[in-house]
Amino acid sequence: MALIATVLAFMSPQAAQSRWAIVRPYNAKLERMAYCESRGRWYIATGNGYYGGLQFDMPTWRSVGGRGMPHQNSKLEQKFRAVLLIRRAGYAPWPVCGYR
């Protein structure tokens, strides 16, 4: 529930609950992937064309409906967009960290 509380300022409680319901079954895996990709730094923009905890590139981020820059969105939003991508393409977009 703490994760949901951090995003309430940016979205309605219903939207946060809905996103969390989708993310929840994947949450532990997404946390491991983010640690592998960025050491869990959800705010990171290293200048290599990949952003956020799960290291989205901009075309991929936008393809799953992401707005703005990935690293400027909440952790929950990044995870939600990752789940949409996983449902579409599996873990292939993360060729190393997706299989840990």
N, C-alpha and C positions, 0 to 999 in steps of 0.2 A: 504494500500500500504506500510506502514511502516514495516509490518511483512515481506513482500516480500523483501524489501531492506536489511533486516538483514541477509538473507540467500544467497544473490547474490554472495558472496565470495566463497561459497561452491558448488553452482550449477549454471547452466546457467539461464539467465532470463526466457527463455522459460520453463524450468523445474519448476522453482519457480512459474510462472504464472499457469502452469498446475496443480501443487499441490494445490495452493491457490483456484483454481476453484473447486476442489474436496472438500476441507476443508470448504470453505465459508458457505455453508448451515448448517454446524454442528458447526461452530465456537463458537457461544454463549454458546451452551450446553457443548462443550469441555472446555471452560474457567471455567464454573461452576463446572464441574467434576474435573478439575485440582485444583481448589481452595479447594474443598472437600478432594481430595486425598492427596495433598501435600502443601496446602496453596499457590498454584500457583508457586511453586519453581521448575522450569523446569530442573534445574541443579542438583537436589537432588539425593544422593545415601546414604541412611541411614544405610546400612548394614543388612537390613532385607530381602534382595533378590528381592526388587522392586526398580525400578529406574525411574527417570524423573518425569515430572509434572503429568503424568497419571498413574504412578506406574506400569509400565510393568515389568513382570518377563522375564528372558532371553528366555525361550522356546517360549513364546507368541510373544515377539518382533521378534524373528527370523522367526516365522511362518507367519508373515505378511511382510517378506522381509527386516526387519530392519538389519542394519549392525552396528558393533561396539556396544557400550553400549548406551542404550536409553538416559540417561542423558547427554551424550557427543554429542548428535545430536541436531540440532536446534529445536526450538519450533514448527516451521512449519512441520518439518519432524516427530516429535512425534505426532502431530495432524493428519498428513496424514496417518501414520501407524494405528492410532486409528480408523480413518474412515474405513480403510480396514477391521479392526477387527469388527467394528460395522456392516458393511455390511454382514459379514460372520456369526456373532454370536449375533447380537443385543447388548444390554447393559448388558447382563449377566456377562461378565468378570469384571464388576464393580458393584457388587451386592448391594452396598449401594449408592455410589456416582453417578452411572449411572441412577438412578431413581429419581434424584432431579431436 
